[in-house]
Amino acid sequence: MADRPQLNFCPQCGSPLQDRTMYGRVRRYCPSCHRAIFRDPKAAAGVVVVQDGEVLMVRRGTGLRHGRWSIPAGFVEYDEDPAVTAARECREETGLEVELTALLDVIPGEGLPGEASFLVVYAGRVVGGERAAGDDADRAAFFPLDDLPPLAFESTRRALERWKDKSLS
């Protein structure tokens, strides 16, 4: 994982934090609250949709890796099931409604700033909607599995490999 910005103040009380060895590693510690500060991982969820030998992809219209392509995916809200996230993100980014058919994998992030700590990937199939890019995607298209556009994330490549592995089983 890449280095993350240092936490300097307690999110609870605002006091300056210190380093202290706790629970097997050095962690930030609040001397006022008497507690360790844990940096929680950020989860994302996405879906691999293959139809007639082509995979549904979205081109990132903003942010990290702008202009590159990925499977429809996004951050899991604090109160949301990752499966709901995957279907919601697909609908928001592509206009297509999907039914999730399998859990494919849980893939660690690359440690890039602004990237999820891990991606929960599902397989799915289109059950409705009209394809139209939306949300933070500026294009949504199907591509042959052997002729993909430039990918935004290593996790997209791994998700597609996992789909191929499962579909051959």
C-alpha positions as CSV (number, residue, x, y, z in Angstrom):
1,M,0.0,0.0,0.0
2,A,1.1,3.5,-0.8
3,D,1.8,6.0,2.0
4,R,-1.3,7.8,3.2
5,P,-1.4,11.3,4.6
6,Q,-0.6,11.4,8.2
7,L,-3.4,11.9,10.7
8,N,-2.4,14.7,13.1
9,F,-5.5,15.4,15.1
10,C,-8.1,13.2,16.8
11,P,-11.3,13.0,14.8
12,Q,-13.3,12.8,18.0
13,C,-11.9,15.7,20.1
14,G,-9.4,17.5,17.9
15,S,-6.4,17.0,20.2
16,P,-2.9,16.4,18.6
17,L,-2.2,12.7,18.1
18,Q,0.9,10.8,19.1
19,D,2.5,7.6,17.8
20,R,2.2,4.6,20.1
21,T,2.8,0.9,19.6
22,M,-0.6,-0.8,20.1
23,Y,-2.1,-4.0,18.8
24,G,1.1,-5.1,17.2
25,R,2.1,-2.0,15.3
26,V,2.7,1.7,15.6
27,R,-0.6,3.6,15.5
28,R,-1.8,7.1,16.0
29,Y,-3.0,7.6,19.6
30,C,-5.1,10.3,21.3
31,P,-3.8,11.1,24.8
32,S,-7.0,13.1,25.6
33,C,-9.4,10.3,24.6
34,H,-7.1,7.5,25.5
35,R,-7.8,5.6,22.3
36,A,-6.0,4.2,19.3
37,I,-7.1,5.8,16.0
38,F,-7.8,3.0,13.4
39,R,-7.8,3.9,9.8
40,D,-10.6,1.9,8.3
41,P,-10.4,0.5,4.8
42,K,-12.7,1.9,2.1
43,A,-14.6,-0.7,0.1
44,A,-15.8,-0.5,-3.5
45,A,-18.0,-2.9,-5.4
46,G,-18.4,-3.5,-9.1
47,V,-19.9,-5.9,-11.7
48,V,-18.6,-7.7,-14.7
49,V,-21.3,-7.9,-17.3
50,V,-20.5,-10.0,-20.4
51,Q,-23.1,-10.1,-23.2
52,D,-22.5,-11.9,-26.5
53,G,-18.8,-12.2,-25.8
54,E,-18.4,-8.5,-25.0
55,V,-17.8,-6.9,-21.6
56,L,-19.5,-3.7,-20.4
57,M,-17.0,-1.0,-19.6
58,V,-17.2,2.7,-18.6
59,R,-14.8,5.5,-19.3
60,R,-13.9,7.6,-16.3
61,G,-15.1,11.1,-17.0
62,T,-13.5,12.6,-13.8
63,G,-11.0,12.0,-11.1
64,L,-8.5,9.2,-10.7
65,R,-7.3,7.8,-14.1
66,H,-9.6,10.1,-16.1
67,G,-10.2,8.9,-19.6
68,R,-9.4,5.2,-18.9
69,W,-11.8,2.4,-18.7
70,S,-13.1,0.1,-15.9
71,I,-16.0,-2.1,-15.1
72,P,-18.9,-0.2,-13.5
73,A,-18.0,0.2,-9.9
74,G,-18.0,2.6,-7.0
75,F,-17.6,3.1,-3.3
76,V,-19.8,1.2,-0.8
77,E,-21.9,3.6,1.4
78,Y,-21.5,3.0,5.1
79,D,-25.0,1.5,5.4
80,E,-25.1,-0.4,2.0
81,D,-24.6,-4.0,1.1
82,P,-21.8,-4.4,-1.5
83,A,-24.2,-6.2,-3.9
84,V,-26.5,-3.3,-3.8
85,T,-23.6,-0.9,-4.5
86,A,-22.5,-3.0,-7.5
87,A,-26.0,-2.9,-9.0
88,R,-26.5,0.8,-8.2
89,E,-23.2,1.8,-9.7
90,C,-23.9,-0.1,-12.9
91,R,-27.3,1.7,-13.2
92,E,-25.8,5.1,-12.4
93,E,-22.8,4.8,-14.7
94,T,-24.4,2.8,-17.7
95,G,-28.2,3.2,-17.4
96,L,-28.5,-0.6,-17.4
97,E,-30.2,-2.6,-14.7
98,V,-28.4,-5.8,-13.8
99,E,-29.1,-9.0,-11.9
100,L,-26.0,-10.2,-9.9
101,T,-25.4,-13.9,-10.6
102,A,-22.2,-14.7,-8.7
103,L,-19.5,-13.3,-6.4
104,L,-16.3,-13.3,-8.4
105,D,-13.6,-12.0,-6.1
106,V,-12.4,-9.5,-3.5
107,I,-9.4,-7.7,-5.0
108,P,-7.0,-5.5,-3.0
109,G,-6.5,-1.9,-4.2
110,E,-3.2,-0.6,-5.5
111,G,-2.9,1.9,-2.7
112,L,-3.4,4.9,-4.8
113,P,-4.7,8.0,-3.1
114,G,-8.5,8.2,-3.5
115,E,-8.7,4.5,-4.5
116,A,-10.7,1.9,-2.6
117,S,-8.8,-0.5,-0.2
118,F,-10.5,-3.4,-1.9
119,L,-13.0,-4.1,-4.6
120,V,-15.8,-6.7,-4.2
121,V,-16.6,-8.0,-7.7
122,Y,-19.7,-9.7,-8.9
123,A,-20.8,-11.2,-12.2
124,G,-24.1,-9.9,-13.6
125,R,-26.4,-9.9,-16.5
126,V,-28.5,-7.1,-18.0
127,V,-32.2,-7.3,-17.1
128,G,-33.3,-3.8,-18.3
129,G,-32.6,-0.2,-18.9
130,E,-31.1,1.7,-21.8
131,R,-27.3,2.1,-22.2
132,A,-26.3,5.7,-21.5
133,A,-23.3,7.0,-19.6
134,G,-24.0,8.8,-16.4
135,D,-22.6,9.8,-13.0
136,D,-18.8,10.0,-13.2
137,A,-18.6,8.0,-16.5
138,D,-18.6,9.8,-19.8
139,R,-19.0,6.7,-21.9
140,A,-20.5,3.3,-21.5
141,A,-19.8,0.6,-24.1
142,F,-19.3,-3.1,-24.7
143,F,-15.9,-4.4,-25.8
144,P,-14.7,-7.7,-27.1
145,L,-12.8,-9.5,-24.2
146,D,-9.7,-9.8,-26.4
147,D,-9.7,-6.1,-27.5
148,L,-10.1,-3.9,-24.4
149,P,-9.5,-0.2,-24.2
150,P,-6.8,1.2,-21.9
151,L,-7.8,0.1,-18.4
152,A,-7.9,2.4,-15.4
153,F,-7.1,-0.1,-12.7
154,E,-5.3,-3.3,-12.1
155,S,-8.4,-4.5,-10.3
156,T,-10.4,-4.3,-13.6
157,R,-7.8,-6.6,-15.3
158,R,-8.0,-9.0,-12.4
159,A,-11.8,-9.0,-12.3
160,L,-12.0,-9.8,-16.0
161,E,-9.4,-12.6,-15.5
162,R,-11.5,-14.0,-12.6
163,W,-14.6,-13.9,-14.8
164,K,-12.8,-15.8,-17.6
165,D,-11.6,-18.4,-15.0
166,K,-15.1,-18.9,-13.7
167,S,-16.8,-19.0,-17.1
168,L,-14.4,-21.8,-18.2
169,S,-15.2,-23.9,-15.1
